[in-house]
Amino acid sequence: MIIVHHLNNSRSQRVLWLMEELGLDYEVRRYERMPNMLAPPELRAVHPLGKSPVIEDAETGIVVAETGAIVEYLTALKPDAGLKPEAGTAEARAWTYWLHYAEGSAMTPLLLKLVFSTLPRRAPALVRPILKAVVAKADASFIDPQVRAHVAWWEAELTRRPWFAGDRFTAADIMMSFPVETAAVRAPYGPEAGHVKAFLDHIHARPAYQRALERGGPYAYA
């Protein structure tokens, strides 16, 4: 039995989806974000950083944090599920790349966009106009061009093949779902991102994805 410590509207939705794709038995322990959008302090009892996702293996007592590490741990439990390519192949190298890219390069500009967008409304009224101007400048000169560059990269890759790591669906696509979904909300795709939008349609239609939504509750990015 795997316990998934699940935070609403977070990366942990991918873990629920992966559990469903693997057919593993799991329990969901739900946490709600605080008004400042941070995870509640109860999560620190599970892991010192107090973040989600975190899983606990009830049989071994092992606690795993960080989505990429969780994906590696869970796919190793079901190696015949087909969600990780055979070692030494081009697909396996691509799988590893997208696994790490999703939380590394891809999320950086998207997190910047989120943080900058919240600054004006949290500021005193007197400085709000100044902050709005600063945010607009940062968006136009750095953040938005970075997001567009990443989306163009995804589009180019998905033009060449239907899934990120090759011709078949793998856990790399589960990892990439969050940055792709987040970008769709914070920087809506234009007509030049047709393959990226098709990717979203395909993953959202998967039965395991739908079951994970039922287990996890409302999810703003679906």
N, C-alpha and C positions, 0 to 999 in steps of 0.2 A: 504493500500500500504506500503510495506517495501522497504526502500532504503538500498542497500548493497554497502558499500564502499569497493571496490574490488581492491586488489593489485596483479599485475601479479606474477605468480609463488609463490603463498603463500597459507597459510591456508584458506584464504577466498574462494578458489575454492570449499572447502567443504560446505560452506554456500550456494553458488549457487546451488550445487547439492541437498542439503537438501530442498531448496526452490522448486526445481523441483519435488522432491519426494513428498512433501506436497501439491503441486499444488497451492501454494500461489502466489498472484500477487506481483511482485517486479520490482524495477528499479535498474540497475547496474550503479554505478559511478566508473569509472576506474581510477587507479593511476599506474604510472610506477615507478619502482625502480630507484634510483639515481645510478651513477657510482660506489659508495661504497656499493651498494646492499641494502641500507636502504630505508625506505619509504620516500616519499617526505614530506616536511614540511606542505603542504596543509592539511594533515590528522590531524594536531594538532587543526585545526578549528573544527573538529568533536569530537575529544577526546583528552584530555591533553597529553597522551603518544604518540599520533601520529602514532599509529600502526593499522594494518588491521589483522583480520576483525573487522569491526564495522557496526552495523545496526542501522537504525532509523525507528521507527514506525511513519509514517506520520500522522496517526489518533490520536495517544496519545502523540506524542512528545518524547516518551521514546527512549533513546540511550542505546544500549547494546554492550559492548566490551567483548573480550575473547570468543573463539570458544565454549567452553563447556557451558558457560552461554547463548550464543546465541542459541545453540541447545536446552537447557532447555526452553528458552523463546518461540522459534518457535514451538516446539513439543506441548507445552501447548496450542497454538492457534488452533491446529488441533489434539485433543486427539484421535479422531476416525481413524486417518490415519494408525495406527498400527506400528508406528516407536518407540514407547516406551512401554515396557511390563507393564502388570497390576501391580500396587503397591503391595508390600508384597510378591511377588513371587521370586523364585530363579533367574529367568531371569531378574527381575527388579534390583536385587542386582548386578548381573553381568553387566547389562547395566550401572549402576552408576560407577562400578569399571572401566570399559573400557573407559567411558567418561572422567574420571579424569586421568587414567593411560596414555592415549594417549598424553596428553600435559605435564604430570609430568615425570614419570620414562622413558617412551619410547623416548621422544625427547631429553633428556639430552645428551646421548652419541652421538646422530646424530648431534646435534648442535656443540658439541665439535669437531667432525670430520670435520665439515664444517669450523669452525673457524681456527683450526690448519692447514687445507689444504691451507688456503689463506695466512698464515703468510709468507712463503718464498718469494712468488712473490711480496709481498708488502714491503719487506725489502731491504735495500741497498745491492748492489751486493757483497760487502765484507763479510757481515754476512750471506748471503743466504745459503752457504754450511753448516754453523753451525746450522741454523734454520731447514734446511732439515733433518739433523741428529736428532735434538731434536724432530721434528714432527714424524719421523719414529719410534723413541723410544717410544714416547707417544702412537702412534697407536698400535704398537706391544705389549706393556706391559699393556695397560689399555683400550684404546678406542675400538679397534677391538674386544677384548674378551668380553667387555660389549655389543657391538652390537650383537655379535654372541649369547650371552646368551639370549637377548631379542628375537631374531629371533627364537631360539630354543623353547622359551616359547610360541610364537605365533603358531609355528608348532604343538606343543603338544596340545594346545587348539583347533586348527582347525582340528586336527585329531579326536578329540572327537565329534565334532559337526560342521556343515557347516558354521555357523556364530559366531561372537565373543560372543554374549549374548544369544545364544540358537539355536533353529532349524529354526528360521526365521530371515530374514533381518530386522535390526533396525537402528536407528540413531547411535548406538554404532559402527556399521561398517563404517558409514560415518566418524566418529571421527577417527577411526583407519586407515582410508585410507591414511592419510598424512604420518604418521611414516612408514607405510608399503611401500608406494611409494618412500619415501625418502631413506629408507634403500636399496631398489632395485637399486637406482641410485648410492648411495655412497658406498655401500657394497654389490655388486651383489650376489644374492642368488645362492647357489650350489644345487646339486640334493637332498640334505637332507631337503630342504625346499619346497617340492612339494605341500603341502597343502597351504602354504603361496602364492606361485605363482598362484595356482588355484583360490585363493581368489581374487587376483589382476585381473585375467582374467574375473572373474564373475562380479566384480564391474564395470570394464571398459566396459563391454557389456550392462550394464543397460541403457535403453533409457533415463532415467532422467540424468544419468551421461553424456551421449553424448549431451543432450540438454544444460546442464550446461557448457560444453566446448564451445559450440557455442556462448553462452551468454558471457562467461568470456574471450574468446580469447585464444591465444597460452598458453599452460601449459606444462612445461618441464618434469613433473613427470608422465604424462599420458602414 
